[in-house]
Amino acid sequence: MALDRCKVFTGNANPALAGEVCDHMQILLGKSHLTRFSDGESYFQILENVRGVDVFIIQPTCSPVNTNLMELLIMIDAIRRASAGRITAVIPYYGYARQDRKDKPRVPITARLVADLISRAGVDRLLAVDLHANQIVGFFGIPVDHLYAAPVILKYVADQKFPNLTIVSPDAGGVERARAFAVRLNAQLAIVDKRRVAPNVAETMNVIGDVRGRTCVVVDDMIDTAGTLTSTAKSLKEQGAERIFATCSHPVLSGPALERIEASPIERVVVTNTIPLRPEAQSSPKIVQLSVAELLARAIINIHKETSLSELFV
């Protein structure tokens, strides 16, 4: 199956990533016109024929979340009405994912609400990277391919050849992810017992595992305000960790995140480009950004050719 029946479109969320994906696929980015009316409403028009075509829309729902989510829905609707053969929403970062269950009275499950919106807009399948919780896959009634940025990050960490390496989970929910990293890197595992007292506010309790004299790499799926990360780093340092690094797939880095990281004992934070970095983060000596474009390109090609994605998890 030739790639000439495959087209990739993008919104304003992360056009640089979409362009890089197309470079790896050796195709041109789909032509479209996306702008705003004077009152802020989004306007979208496809500028080429997509009838019967296998269309992929690359659009992370990162900040500004509501704007980028609405762009995605409008793009899906336009492409569906243009009689595309199949539509796949490629969402490198899935916003509204943190409320994935009803953990308090009278709160929404926004991860499910967004899944319903995307499904009803008319997509045929979803391709996501490092969802905040695996259960989100089950919120969709369509096929979902859930990729992980781990191979990209693992290669970087392995190439550093850190001595006395310990992989650290910043909370109980991330233990499975941290354990997988530790196994692949032949490293020890530590867990930070954390209690969240309010949204974006976390109180670090204690470190489970011996980190004294070790090089610690904190592994998480996203860094938002960096409160959890920096309090974790502080606890590790108090327990005698020699060097501290951190990795995440999604560098949200909102509010005081960068200032907190700069003032922390963390030497380097390794992130991916599922989300564009804020300008000040791009110039920070503590931030290293890796690309998931090749990973996404290979996934898109395999989906288009109806072949397995298993090779991407090795």
C-alpha positions in Angstrom: 0.0 0.0 0.0 1.6 3.3 -1.2 1.8 6.3 1.1 0.3 8.5 -1.6 -3.1 7.5 -0.2 -2.0 8.7 3.2 -2.1 12.3 4.3 -1.0 14.1 7.6 -2.6 17.3 8.8 -1.9 19.4 11.8 -3.4 22.1 13.9 -1.6 24.9 15.8 -0.7 22.8 18.8 2.6 21.4 17.6 3.2 21.9 13.8 7.0 21.4 14.3 6.4 17.8 15.4 4.0 17.2 12.5 6.5 18.5 10.0 9.2 16.3 11.5 6.9 13.3 11.3 6.3 14.0 7.6 10.0 14.3 7.0 10.5 10.8 8.4 7.6 9.5 6.3 9.0 11.3 3.2 5.6 13.0 2.5 4.4 16.6 2.4 2.3 17.9 5.2 -1.4 18.2 4.2 -2.4 21.7 3.0 -5.0 23.4 5.1 -6.0 26.8 6.3 -6.5 27.2 10.1 -7.2 30.7 11.5 -9.5 32.5 13.9 -12.5 34.8 13.6 -12.3 38.1 15.4 -14.3 36.7 18.4 -11.8 33.8 18.8 -13.7 31.0 17.0 -11.6 28.6 15.0 -11.9 28.4 11.2 -10.5 25.4 9.3 -10.5 24.5 5.6 -8.8 21.6 3.8 -7.0 22.8 0.7 -6.6 19.5 -1.1 -8.7 16.4 -1.9 -9.0 13.8 0.9 -11.8 11.7 -0.5 -11.1 8.0 0.2 -7.7 9.0 1.8 -6.2 7.6 5.0 -5.9 10.8 7.1 -3.9 11.3 10.2 -4.4 14.5 12.3 -1.5 15.3 14.6 -2.7 17.6 17.4 -1.7 17.3 21.1 -4.3 18.9 23.4 -1.7 20.9 25.3 -1.8 24.6 26.4 -4.0 26.4 25.4 -5.9 23.1 26.1 -9.4 24.3 25.2 -8.3 26.0 22.0 -6.3 23.0 20.8 -9.0 20.5 21.7 -11.6 22.6 19.8 -9.2 22.8 16.8 -8.9 19.0 16.8 -12.7 18.5 16.9 -13.2 21.0 14.0 -10.5 19.4 11.9 -12.0 15.9 12.4 -15.5 17.2 11.4 -14.2 18.9 8.3 -12.2 15.9 7.2 -15.1 13.5 7.9 -17.4 15.7 5.8 -14.8 15.7 3.0 -15.3 11.9 2.7 -11.9 10.7 4.0 -11.5 7.0 3.9 -10.4 6.8 7.5 -9.4 9.3 10.2 -6.9 8.7 12.9 -6.4 11.3 15.6 -2.7 11.3 16.6 -2.7 12.9 20.1 0.9 12.9 21.5 -0.4 14.5 24.7 -3.9 13.8 25.8 -5.2 16.8 27.9 -7.8 16.5 30.7 -6.4 13.1 31.5 -5.7 13.7 35.2 -9.4 13.3 36.1 -9.7 9.7 35.0 -11.9 8.5 37.8 -14.4 9.9 40.3 -12.1 10.1 43.4 -14.2 12.8 45.2 -17.9 13.5 45.4 -19.4 15.7 42.6 -16.4 15.8 40.3 -16.3 15.0 36.5 -14.4 12.3 34.7 -12.9 14.7 32.1 -10.7 12.0 30.5 -14.0 10.1 29.5 -15.7 13.3 28.5 -12.9 14.2 26.0 -12.9 10.7 24.7 -16.6 11.0 24.0 -16.1 14.3 22.2 -13.4 13.0 20.0 -15.3 9.8 19.2 -18.5 11.6 18.4 -16.6 14.1 16.1 -16.0 11.1 13.8 -12.5 9.6 14.2 -12.0 5.9 13.3 -9.1 5.3 15.6 -6.7 7.0 18.1 -2.9 7.0 18.4 -1.7 8.4 21.7 1.6 8.6 23.6 2.0 7.9 27.3 -1.6 8.3 28.5 -1.7 9.5 32.1 -3.6 6.2 32.9 -3.9 3.0 30.9 -7.6 2.8 31.7 -8.2 5.8 29.3 -7.9 3.4 26.4 -11.1 1.8 27.6 -13.0 5.1 27.5 -13.0 4.9 23.7 -15.3 2.7 21.6 -12.8 2.8 18.7 -9.4 1.2 18.3 -6.7 2.9 20.3 -2.9 2.4 19.8 -1.1 3.5 22.9 2.6 4.2 22.3 5.3 4.9 24.9 8.2 7.3 24.7 10.2 4.9 26.8 12.4 3.6 24.0 13.6 7.2 23.1 14.2 8.1 26.8 15.8 4.7 27.6 18.3 5.1 24.8 19.4 8.5 26.1 19.8 7.3 29.7 21.6 4.2 28.7 24.1 6.2 26.6 25.0 8.3 29.7 26.4 5.2 31.4 25.4 6.5 34.9 27.2 4.6 37.7 25.2 3.2 40.6 21.9 3.9 38.9 18.6 3.9 40.7 15.3 4.5 38.9 12.8 6.4 41.1 9.1 6.5 40.9 7.8 9.8 42.3 4.5 8.2 43.5 2.9 4.8 43.8 1.0 5.2 40.5 4.2 5.3 38.6 5.8 2.2 40.0 5.1 0.0 36.9 6.7 2.6 34.6 9.7 3.0 36.9 10.1 -0.8 37.3 10.1 -1.3 33.5 12.9 1.3 33.2 14.9 -0.3 36.0 14.6 -3.7 34.4 15.7 -2.5 31.0 18.6 -0.5 32.4 19.6 -3.2 35.0 19.2 -0.6 37.7 17.8 -0.5 41.3 14.3 0.8 42.0 13.1 3.3 44.6 9.7 4.7 45.3 8.7 8.0 46.9 5.6 7.8 49.1 3.7 11.0 48.2 0.4 12.4 49.5 -1.4 14.9 47.4 -3.2 17.5 49.5 -4.7 19.6 46.6 -4.5 19.9 42.8 -0.9 20.8 41.8 0.2 20.5 45.4 1.9 17.4 46.7 3.5 16.6 50.0 6.4 14.1 49.8 6.5 11.7 52.7 9.4 9.3 52.5 11.7 7.3 50.2 11.3 3.6 50.0 14.6 2.1 49.0 18.3 2.9 49.6 19.5 5.9 47.4 22.5 6.9 49.4 25.5 7.4 47.1 23.4 6.5 44.1 22.7 8.3 40.8 18.9 8.7 40.8 16.7 9.1 37.7 13.2 10.1 38.5 10.8 8.8 35.9 7.3 10.3 35.3 4.8 10.7 32.4 4.4 14.5 32.8 5.8 17.5 34.6 3.3 20.2 35.2 4.2 22.7 37.9 7.2 20.5 39.0 6.1 20.6 42.6 6.1 16.8 42.9 9.4 16.5 41.0 11.3 19.1 43.0 10.0 17.8 46.3 11.0 14.3 45.3 14.5 15.5 44.4 14.7 17.3 47.8 13.8 14.1 49.6 16.3 12.0 47.5 19.0 14.5 48.4 18.2 14.4 52.1 18.5 10.6 51.9 22.0 10.9 50.5 21.5 10.6 46.7 24.7 11.7 44.9 23.3 12.9 41.6 19.7 13.5 40.5 18.2 13.5 37.0 14.6 13.3 35.8 12.7 12.3 32.7 9.2 12.7 31.4 7.3 12.3 28.2 5.2 15.5 28.5 6.9 18.7 29.5 3.8 20.8 30.5 6.0 23.0 32.6 3.3 25.5 33.6 3.4 28.2 36.2 6.6 28.2 38.4 7.8 24.9 37.0 11.0 26.1 35.3 12.0 28.3 38.3 11.5 25.3 40.6 13.6 23.1 38.4 16.4 25.7 38.2 16.5 26.1 42.0 16.4 22.3 42.6 19.3 19.8 43.0 18.2 18.2 39.7 21.1 18.3 37.2 19.1 17.6 34.0 15.5 17.0 33.0 15.1 14.9 29.9 11.8 15.4 28.1 10.3 14.7 24.6 8.6 17.0 22.0 5.1 15.7 22.4 4.5 19.2 23.7 6.3 22.3 22.4 8.7 23.8 25.0 8.1 27.2 26.4 10.7 29.7 25.0 12.4 30.1 28.4 12.6 26.3 28.7 14.3 26.0 25.4 17.2 28.0 26.6 17.5 26.3 30.0 20.7 24.4 30.5 18.8 21.9 32.6 16.2 20.9 30.0 17.1 18.3 27.3 14.4 17.6 24.6 14.3 14.4 22.6 12.1 13.8 19.6 9.4 11.2 19.2 8.8 12.0 15.6 10.4 8.9 14.2 8.4 6.7 16.6 5.1 8.4 15.5 6.1 8.2 11.8 6.7 4.5 12.1 3.4 4.0 13.9 1.5 5.9 11.3 3.1 4.0 8.5 2.3 0.7 10.2 -1.3 1.7 10.8 -1.7 2.8 7.2 -0.2 -0.5 5.9 -2.3 -2.5 8.4 0.8 -4.1 10.0 1.6 -4.7 13.7 2.9 -2.0 16.0 4.5 -4.5 18.3 8.0 -3.8 17.0 7.7 -0.2 18.4 7.5 -1.5 22.0 10.9 -3.4 21.8 
